[in-house]
Amino acid sequence: MFGPRLRKAALTAHVTASLGWFGSVAAFLALALAGLTSSSPETVRAAYVAMEVVGWFVIVPLSIATLVTGVVQSLGTVWGLMRHYWVIAKLLITVVATVLLLVHMQPVGHLADAARAALVGGELEGMRIQLVADAGAAIVVLLTAAGLSVFKPRGMTRYGIRRRRREQGPGMPASV
């Protein structure tokens, strides 16, 4: 277990990375909407080029930082990595979201390349709509992970129950 200072530092790093990830996805969504709806060719091109930069240099690093700091924090606190279902759910959400983000960066790069070559009008509209939908879905997913952190639904894994019993020692009731 971490001491109080290290625990707070780990928590601060995790919250900061998570909030940064959320905020950068919100900015990405704004750019995707501008790219889809603007009548200005310059705005459309700039939006898709900016989305690629924000994706690779902000969103991807923050998603990885969120994953790493979350694992570190869980290993150094009473919550543990595999003791509570809500922690496992957050871990799975973060891993899946990070993998999908990396896959998602391929169409972002394709649109950025098209924008550099003078993307116009309704060109690649399906892909442009997909970016808006994906960013909106990412917002919902990240809000779900944040909600799990705040509400911490009850429910310990079998491993968590066994571990708690061992830590409490013989003759102590195991609270679940």
Buried (B, 14 or more C-beta within 10 A) or exposed (E): EBEEEEBEBBBEBBBBBBBBBBBBBBBBBEBBBBBBEBEEEEBBBBBBBBBBEBBBEBBBBBBBBBBBBBBBBBBBBEBBBBBBBBBBBBBEBBBEBBEBBEEBBEBBBBBBEBBEEEBEEEEBEEBBEBBBEBBBBBBEBBEBBBEBBEEBEEEBBEEBBEBBBEEEEEEEEEEE
